Amino acid sequence: MNALDIINEKRRGRELSAEEISFLVNGYTDGNIPDYQVSAFLMAVCLNGMSDAETAALTFAMRDSGKIMDLSQISGIKVDKHSTGGVGDKTTISLIPIVSAAGVPCAKLSGRGLGFTGGTLDKLECFPGFRTDLSDDEFVRQVKTIGAAISGQTDDLTPADRKLYALRDASGTVESIPLIASSIMSKKLASGADTIVLDVKTGAGAFMKTEEDSVRLAKAMIELGKIAGHRVSCFITDMNEPLGNAVGNVYEVMEAVELLKGNGPADYRELVLSLAGEMIFEGGKADSAAQGRTRAEKTIEDGSALEQLCRILDAQGSNRKYVLDTGLLETAAEEETFSAPHSGYIQGIQAELVGRAEAALGGGRETKEDPIDLSVGLTLLKKTGDYVQEGEPLLAVHFNSREKADAARELLAKAYTIGAADPGKKQVIKKRPEDFG
């Protein structure tokens, strides 16, 4: 068996065996197969696709390339959640405290932002001292003790996926549903949870631009879960405009905390409570997702979800005072508004342009090693379906550099569409788990 034969077979459209795929993945991870050969393989996959069996083989080979988290010491059903990424998506920061306050243990491994999409670890580091590098023992012990932990993925978890992901980005082979599905699910299966709830974003600010492709991705991941013996639930959610009102690390943190205090934008609240309801149901603490949602709402009303976020901060090196008073968090030095050029209804807000504007302010990165400014961002004052008068503020820009603010404004000038017709409010959830049967 050799890499060239495997590449040629895939290029001709033949279905590869699990052994062939495992040989290629292991050889690449170990450094015995070079980038250029694996790039050719990835391009062949992009052009010819993969069968369900091939996608499963690739997923399991990447999962097994490193260690698999052992969560057996934690009692109860462990439920994990993953979002495919978007603009203003600060869901985890509200969701994990709610679900764990309802009695479902949450062992959450998260990542950093890249490009115009934000990352949970970056947001959490807005809390001074917050540790995102818990060891495995610390991670498991914290979940056992307080019911929740949020930390970064360790280097020995799915190393094959990490190498392949970087190569896909460099070789123009990112947009392949089998490659996307196997990448996500290899990490989720290696994270050790019993059941997985997925938030698949769709639209201009998402990885999957059309609802049709988002559904295809969701179905592929559901099938991978079944093959692996895990239940996977999927939501398809809108990312044509940013989620909530805050875009930018510290402002998203503030909005997430506000939700736990009973406030927050309607679209963000709807998504968090829907995801929470499903996770509480899957975690065995409710008889239905609707009942799970009721329990989720109760944790906000009685303050237990807010208290749970405080406990997470205390346990991971920060201090609950930053939750109780978010005004203590570092924000940008300057602020100015961006106003409507003429009157009318907001027809749409291009999420990608808003995300790119936030990155231009210094809040995004091109590579995972790039430094970012956690204090900059944007606050949307009007959203799709709102009526605005000429000169009325559309959003606030929070910045530390005039030059960067001017670059962001150029992008924002193209982000809003204003017209005469009322388009109505966008529905954040396009499809729910029951829509997948």
ABEGO torsion letter per residue (X at the ends): XBAAAAAAAAAAGBBBBAAAAAAAAAAAAAGABBAAAAAAAAAAAAAAEBBAAAAAAAAAAAAAABBBBBAAABBEBBBBBBBAEBBGBAAAAAAAAAAAAAGBBBBBBBBBBBEABBBAAAAAAABBGBBAABBAAAAAAAAAAAGBBBBBBBAABGAAAAAAAAAAAAAGAABBAAAAAAAAAAAAAAAGBABBBBBBBBEAABABABAAAAAAAAAAAAAAAAAAGBBBBBBBBBAABBBEABBEAAAAAAAAAAAAAGBEBAAAAAAAAAAAAAAAAAAGABABAAAAAAAAAAAAAAGAAAAAAAAAAAAAGBBAAAAABAAABBBBABBBBBBBABBEBBABBBAAAAAAAAAAAGABBABAABBBBAABEBBBABBBGBBBBBGBBABBBBBABAAAAAAAAAAAAAABBBBABBAEBBBABABBAAAAX
